[in-house]
Structures are given as C-alpha cells and as structure tokens.
C-alpha cells in the first residue's frame, strides 16, 4: 500500500471515529423513556364487584381487588387492593381460586386472600395500595402509596375501603 492508501485509511478511520462519537453524543441528548401504566386509576363502582378476588386489573395495572365481607384490621366489609409483586424476589404470583390462595410460581411462596404469607420463602405479606372513593363514586387506586402489614400500615383508613 502506498502513501495515498495509508492517508486514505487514516482519514477514513478518523472520520468513522468522529461519526461514532457524534452518534453517541446525540443518543445522550435523548433520554430513555419508561412507559409504565399510571399509578393512580379508577376501576369502576363498588357494586360492580362480587365477593372475593378480582383479577381484572392484574395484567393492566398490577393489582388484585379483593372484596371481603369482613376485614380483621378494620372490622367491617369492603375492599382492599393487593399489589401483584411477591415479597420474596418480585415475581408475580397467581390466584388459585380452588385453593383460595395466591401462589408464586418462582419459589412457591403462598399468600392468603388477605395477602398474609403462610408458606414458602416470602419474608412478609403482600403490600396493599391506597384505595378510596373518587368524587364520582368510583373506586380509585393509587399504587404510589403502599401499605405494609409488618409496619402496622394496614390499619390506615386509606388501605381499606369500607362499604
């Protein structure tokens, strides 16, 4: 290869390196966008729900809505929203209606319909989300506010919606 060939190769390499640096700088100017479902949403009116675990919102919003005839923490009937994240390693448990429990497929943790853990390696109960009535009478869930049983937060009035 002659002198012209080496000069062409050097300029070509320099141009490619400069273009790569400019592309990396341009990518830095546009941050990654994380598209998550909204943290606060309404799920309909209370009379649209029957007693037990409702899985309608599991895939879309990541919550189970449970209507109970009696809640031990509030001593009345009503609703609570359980987050669908296992407290062991963050997998998504499944609701097994025949066994009346949530069962995590990853490591076998089991949770009662109240969210209390009773089998497997999960160190603590499922978390509850804030649940209140919106101004129009619909049930509103706010996943940004979480309640943990072991901290005594399930007794908070917004962790349970009495009806």
C-alpha positions as CSV (number, residue, x, y, z in Angstrom):
1,X,0.0,0.0,0.0
2,X,1.3,3.4,-1.0
3,X,1.4,6.7,0.8
4,X,-2.0,7.7,-0.6
5,X,-3.5,4.5,0.5
6,X,-2.3,4.9,4.1
7,X,-3.5,8.5,4.2
8,X,-6.9,7.5,2.9
9,X,-7.1,4.7,5.5
10,X,-6.1,7.2,8.3
11,X,-8.7,9.8,7.2
12,X,-11.3,7.1,6.9
13,X,-10.6,5.8,10.4
14,X,-10.7,9.3,11.8
15,X,-14.0,10.1,10.1
16,X,-15.5,6.9,11.4
17,X,-14.4,7.5,15.0
18,X,-15.7,11.1,14.8
19,X,-19.1,10.0,13.5
20,X,-19.3,7.3,16.2
21,X,-18.6,10.0,18.9
22,X,-21.2,12.3,17.4
23,X,-23.8,9.5,17.3
24,X,-23.1,8.6,21.0
25,X,-23.4,12.3,22.0
26,X,-26.7,12.6,20.0
27,X,-28.1,9.5,21.8
28,X,-27.1,11.0,25.1
29,X,-29.3,14.0,24.3
30,X,-32.4,11.8,24.1
31,X,-33.1,10.0,27.5
32,X,-34.7,6.7,27.7
33,X,-38.5,6.9,28.2
34,X,-40.1,4.4,30.5
35,X,-43.7,3.8,29.7
36,X,-45.4,2.4,32.8
37,X,-49.1,2.1,33.5
38,X,-50.5,5.0,35.5
39,X,-50.0,4.8,39.3
40,X,-53.4,6.2,40.0
41,X,-56.6,5.0,38.3
42,X,-60.3,4.3,38.7
43,X,-61.7,0.8,38.4
44,X,-65.4,1.3,38.4
45,X,-68.2,1.4,41.0
46,X,-68.3,-0.8,44.1
47,X,-71.5,-2.6,43.1
48,X,-69.7,-3.9,40.0
49,X,-67.6,-6.3,42.2
50,X,-68.6,-9.5,43.8
51,X,-67.1,-11.0,46.9
52,X,-63.6,-12.4,46.6
53,X,-60.5,-11.8,44.5
54,X,-61.0,-9.9,41.2
55,X,-58.2,-10.4,38.7
56,X,-59.4,-7.9,36.1
57,X,-56.6,-5.4,36.8
58,X,-53.7,-7.8,37.3
59,X,-52.2,-7.5,33.9
60,X,-53.1,-3.9,33.1
61,X,-52.3,-2.2,36.4
62,X,-50.7,-4.8,38.6
63,X,-53.3,-5.1,41.3
64,X,-55.8,-7.5,42.6
65,X,-59.0,-6.0,44.0
66,X,-60.4,-8.0,46.9
67,X,-63.9,-7.5,48.3
68,X,-64.3,-9.1,51.7
69,X,-67.3,-9.5,54.0
70,X,-65.1,-8.8,57.0
71,X,-61.6,-7.3,57.3
72,X,-59.7,-8.2,60.5
73,X,-57.9,-4.9,60.6
74,X,-61.0,-2.6,60.0
75,X,-63.7,-4.9,61.3
76,X,-66.1,-4.2,58.5
77,X,-66.8,-5.2,54.9
78,X,-65.2,-3.6,52.0
79,X,-62.3,-3.6,49.5
80,X,-58.5,-3.6,49.5
81,X,-56.1,-3.6,46.6
82,X,-53.1,-6.0,46.7
83,X,-50.0,-5.4,44.6
84,X,-49.1,-8.4,42.4
85,X,-45.4,-8.4,43.4
86,X,-44.2,-11.3,45.5
87,X,-42.2,-10.0,48.5
88,X,-39.5,-12.7,48.1
89,X,-37.9,-11.8,44.7
90,X,-40.5,-9.8,42.9
91,X,-42.2,-12.4,40.8
92,X,-45.9,-12.3,40.0
93,X,-48.0,-14.8,42.0
94,X,-51.1,-16.4,40.5
95,X,-54.5,-16.5,42.2
96,X,-55.6,-20.1,42.7
97,X,-59.3,-19.9,43.3
98,X,-59.7,-23.6,44.0
99,X,-57.2,-23.4,46.9
100,X,-58.2,-19.8,47.8
101,X,-54.6,-18.6,47.8
102,X,-52.0,-16.7,45.8
103,X,-49.1,-18.9,44.8
104,X,-45.8,-17.6,43.5
105,X,-44.6,-19.7,40.6
106,X,-40.9,-18.8,41.1
107,X,-40.2,-20.2,44.6
108,X,-43.5,-21.4,45.9
109,X,-44.5,-18.7,48.3
110,X,-48.1,-18.8,49.3
111,X,-50.3,-15.9,50.4
112,X,-53.8,-16.0,51.9
113,X,-56.5,-13.8,50.2
114,X,-55.7,-11.2,52.8
115,X,-52.1,-11.0,51.5
116,X,-50.6,-12.7,54.6
117,X,-47.7,-15.1,53.7
118,X,-48.0,-18.6,55.1
119,X,-45.7,-20.8,53.1
120,X,-42.5,-20.6,51.1
121,X,-39.6,-18.2,51.4
122,X,-41.6,-14.9,51.2
123,X,-40.4,-12.9,54.2
124,X,-43.5,-10.7,54.6
125,X,-47.1,-10.2,53.4
126,X,-48.1,-8.7,50.0
127,X,-48.4,-4.9,50.0
128,X,-51.7,-3.1,49.8
129,X,-52.2,0.0,47.7
130,X,-54.2,3.1,48.6
131,X,-57.9,2.6,47.8
132,X,-60.5,5.3,48.2
133,X,-63.7,6.5,46.5
134,X,-63.2,9.2,43.8
135,X,-65.5,12.2,43.6
136,X,-67.7,10.4,41.0
137,X,-68.2,7.4,43.3
138,X,-65.8,5.1,41.5
139,X,-63.1,3.1,43.3
140,X,-59.7,4.8,42.9
141,X,-56.5,3.0,43.5
142,X,-53.1,4.8,43.9
143,X,-50.2,2.4,43.6
144,X,-47.8,5.2,44.6
145,X,-48.9,4.9,48.2
146,X,-48.2,1.4,49.6
147,X,-49.1,-0.1,53.0
148,X,-47.1,-2.9,54.7
149,X,-48.7,-5.1,57.3
150,X,-45.5,-5.6,59.3
151,X,-45.3,-1.8,59.8
152,X,-48.9,-1.7,61.0
153,X,-49.9,0.3,58.0
154,X,-52.9,-1.9,57.0
155,X,-54.9,-0.2,59.7
156,X,-54.6,3.1,57.8
157,X,-58.0,4.2,56.6
158,X,-56.8,4.5,53.0
159,X,-55.5,0.9,53.0
160,X,-59.1,-0.3,53.0
161,X,-62.3,1.0,51.5
162,X,-65.3,0.2,53.7
163,X,-68.7,-0.2,52.0
